[in-house]
Amino acid sequence: MTLNSSKSAHGNTFKDSVLNVLKSLKNEEIIDIIQIGKRFGQFYTTFLVTYKGNFYAIFTTTSARSDRIKENQWDAWGIKNSTNTPTFCLVLLPDYLTEKELNSYLSEKNRLKSEGYISKIDDIIQLKDLKNIFIK
Amino acid sequence: MSSESTIKSITPGPRILIAIARTAITPINALCELIDNSIDGFINAERLGIKIENPTINITIPSKQDIDSGVGALIIEDNGPGMDAETAINAVTAGYSGQDNPRDNLGLFGMGFNISTGKLGRTTILKSARKNDKYGSRITINLPNLVKSGSFEVPEDKFDKPNPNFSGTAIQIQDWWPQGDPNYNFIIKLATTNKNSIREQIGRIYSTKIREGLTIIISDKQVEPFEHCRWLDNRFVINNGEKIPAYFKVDEVIGTELRCTKCFELVTKNSEVCPTCQNTNFKEFKNRIYGWLGIQRVAHSTNYGIDLIRNGRLIRQWEKEAFFEWKNPDNPEESIKDYPIDPGYYLGGRIIGEIHLDFVPVDFLKTNFQQTSLAWLDSISFLRGTTSLQPARAAGKNNSLIYKLFQGYRRIEGGPKFLYPGYWSMKDGAHTFKPLSKDDAEEFYEKFKNNEPGYGPDDDTKWFEMVEKAQAN
């Protein structure tokens, strides 16, 4: 297995894990609709969840590198501009991160919360926190 | 056998809902049944004087990936007046038609909702809210659960409106039929049909409503109304000294009918009580035929004929048989093909039109008019006359508009005399008419669709230049 295909398999396994969590939320009638790989013109989100009349665009990534987050910012901006439905954009990371990835994640999360920082992404979270977004 | 009798209930079980969901219907027609519900909501709002700003129907079609993963939903939502809980329950009750006046609405028998939703998925959630209500009503129909419980009872609860002024209805179909079920492929077929093709079909079926101001959005893109590529009102030919325009506006009341104001059944003119419900109040309705008949800018092998519309929904597209084949009323086995049969027939036909027959009853899947009904027979007689279009082949006089168009445009030859675009070219040492080639016609039609100057729906000058080029020198 090459490095790239290994990364891709890792990404797909993570997506499956996210889908399983979302499905369990759907089965418990907590969220309304799950759409996979939803496109809004040129903009893309891995999952679009409908919850209490709002959209939640979930961008899955296995890396919190700043260039990845910037790509997600672009999609978040596009999606929010493409729909009249109030939309929250989340970047979702796996629970198990290398120390380097964990540091990137925490750094990006802090940056997002910092005053004056302009972001179309509403939060960066890990999979273990996903349920808490919808169960309040 | 005892003479005593007792009354027994033959109420069907909930499995009937699964059975009716086996009705043969296309995915597009299923979608149309649900669009019809929204349109009826807008029609009723207008009738009640409720103003709906920018009436819109928004349709979300799930992806194949969603269906394969057991997620996603087909959603049809509108910004109509919405329904209260009781009306919403009636709307999902099979056989209950909320249409007290079936002449003016699209919904007819109260079966379309159950057939369509049941074919598409196992669970349907109907959410509806009215402007002045604090909460909306949500009804969930889970077909397997209903069958399991043996009951027709469904949960109804309230939901918070997104804002106090919100009104509208959303139908959300989900929980797909599993592989092996006869309906499994139904939603797959819809999901895998090219979205532009779905938009084109819906734009054709509801072109009248869209032109009147209805917005339909399918998977985030607005549906454009279909426009016929017809010659404009000022074009004409001269046939035997008579000027025959390439466009006729049609607006004629061909009769009236009396209906009971309560059950809307037909009653005879001198009835005193309705034989169905004993009501004594009747209302006279006008049987009005309106629209237009005309000539397409080029002939086509299949795309010609008359579009027949009922209450803004296309029922018959490119109808040919009713207009271009004459059947002997004394011997239905005897029929004559009237059109196209003349020189140039190999190119196809070019008589077209959009005719509204709101008063003519349709079948319950709305795929055809009831062709044995008096209303249908009277309408066709009015539009195409009672004789063959070829005077030599059938006795009688025919003054119908279709007959006029047939006489003026039956032949496809060059020049303004026949109003057909093409070229006057040299062949075998002689000048002959060559009609606009298929490739050129397609190119012109693309320009028509893009509304390019000289080619579009309101400007046919470039097309007419080609008619003049086909003039014999």
Interface residues (C-beta under 8 A of the other chain):
Chain A: L19 L22 K23 K26 D32 I33 I34 Q35 I36 G37 K38 F40 G41 K52 G53 S82
Chain B: P62 S63 Q65 D66 S69 G70 V71 G72 A73 I75 D160 P162 Q172 Q174 D220
